[in-house]
Amino acid sequence: MIHTYNYASVSIALRELKDLGFEYDFNKNEEEFKTNPHDFEIVHIYRYEGDSSADDEATVYGIKSKSGKKGVFVSGYNANSHSDAARFLIGLTIKSRKGL
């Protein structure tokens, strides 16, 4: 079962993931999972839905590598947020892991 949550803000989701050991910033290092997507999986998904418009929505992904590196990637829903890295997330295997 995938861990999916809705939160009042992106910062709350990031703080909770950090408490779980997800500290690496994949937004700054997106080439890692773009070049080797088979080495990564999404284990947590946090959705933020703004009150005013769909442009306020975002998703925070908790990503784990086969080597044990844990990090986050934040993707918004506005037109400017559809980066190559965000599209590569679709190709990652989504699995649930116990004991994260």
Secondary structure, 3 states (H helix, E strand, C coil): CCEEEEECCHHHHHHHHHHCCCCEECCCCCHHHHHCHHHEEEEEEEEECCCCCHHHCEEEEEEEECCCCEEEEEEECCHHHCCHHHHHHCCCEECCCCCC
